[in-house]
Amino acid sequence: MDRTLVIMAAGLGTRYGGVKQIERLGPGGEILMEYAICDALDAGFNKMVIIIKDDMLGDMKELFCDRIERRTGIEIKYAIQDNRRFTEKYPQFSGRSKPFGTVHAVLCAKELIKTPFAVVNADDYYGRDAFRVIAAELPKLGCAADACMVAYRLKNTVSEFGTVTRGVCTAEDGVLTDVRETYKIKLFPDGTIRDTSESDEGVLLDPDSLVSMNMWGCHHEMLDVMERYFYDFLAKLSPDEQKAECLLPTMMGELSRSGDVKISVLGSSDRWFGLTYREDKPGAANELMKLHEAGVYPPKLWI
């Protein structure tokens, strides 16, 4: 069965202070999304789509053409996340510079996605097992009403260098019942994790809470649902809300609460890590080196 991996790589990297999607971290100069592609190929994915900003296209093609396409025979396709896509009827947002969010990002690749697909972030390491479990679940998705996600424990996804945003999930009998997009989650010196979006002392969070790291699995018919959801989002958006985003966890939470989509929650034995702040870079590089030294990956990713 054909499976498509969709990698979202068009973020601005504001907190990181640069284009973290192409930060070289591996021992052979690999970037994080190369590990996602490697793990996805090993799990049985055979189509790749990367969503980028227009000014990244040349760098992406130069990097991946030789390192991956020629060595694996896989074709990588690129979609440009442009704020003009799907917003023609809303000229009030024509001057907006901030991207419209992850739902819009996936929609910008709609014409390239013809199979069940998994969508991930470019700046996160999900692990080999995570790709295996989601690849095994994709053939079970029969229509837009079926979806899945890989969940991680909150305590394994925070940064010691600042706050993070996570989709805090609740589930019942392995099915998602809600997602609450939670901003300014902070790891405190005493080891507690708190939601500081409304106060400096924060609201205590369960470190073992399930969270979304934007690893979703969908039938390709879900793209039509996403499109309707995004248009509803735009219709309700005030012209002065130039920073509001249409986010996958929020959409999935609403669809699960309404009963329109049944989202299976999948577990993984892997530990997540990624780049939120520039200070995260040495730790991420060290984690990758450990994986290479342990034989999870060869000395260089592409031989």
C-alpha positions, 0 to 999 in steps of 0.5 A: 500500500502506498503511504505518503509522509508530509513534512511541515518545514515552513515555520518561521523559527521565531523562538529559535532565531533562525531557520532551524529546519535546516540546522545540521545536527548529525555526524554527517551533517544531517538535518532532523527531517532527514531522520524522519525520511530515513525512518519513514522509508524503513517503515514502508512509506514510499512517497515524500512531500515537504512543505516549505517557504518559497525561498527554501526551495533551492536549498532543499533541492540541492541538499536532498537531490544528492543525499537522498533521491539519488541514493534511495530512488525516492522522489521528493516533492515540494509544496510552497506554503504561501499565505495567498493559497486558499485565501483569495476571498479574504483580501483583508489578510493580503498583507499578513506575514505570519503563516496561517498555521499547520492546517493551512500548511497541509492544504498547500500540499493537497494536490500532491497527496493522493494516498493515506498520509502521516504529517510531521514537523521538520524540527522534531525527532520522532523515532523509528518506532513511531513511524513503524506504528503509524505506518501500520495504522494507515492501511486501517483508515478507510475514509475521512472519518478515520485518523490516528496520532502518535502521542508522547508524554509531556515530561519528555517534550519540554525544554529547559531553556524556555516555554513550549506549546503542546496539544495536551490530549485526553483519551478513552479506550485508545481513542482521542476525546480532546486536545487542548492547545496549551501555550507557555508550558514551562519546566520549573527548577523543582521539576514540576511542569506548569501552564504559565499562559495566565500567571507566572506561577502557572497551573500544575500539569501532569508530567505523564499527560499525553501530548501531540507533537503533530504526528497525525495519520489521515486518509487523503479524504481528510484533506477536504475536511481540512479545507472546509475547516480552514475556510470556516476559520477564515470566515470567523477571523477578524481582520485585525487578528493578523497572528491567529493560526489554524492548528492541526491539534485544535482541529483534531480536538474539535473533530474528535469532540463532535464525533465526526472523526475517530482518532486512534491514539498510538503509543511509541517506545521512542523518546522525542526531542527537537529544536525550539530554542537555539540552546536545544541544539547541542542536546539534540546533536548529542542525542543523535550521536548516541543513536548512531553510536548505539547502531540505530543508524549507520555512522552516516545516515546515507551510505 
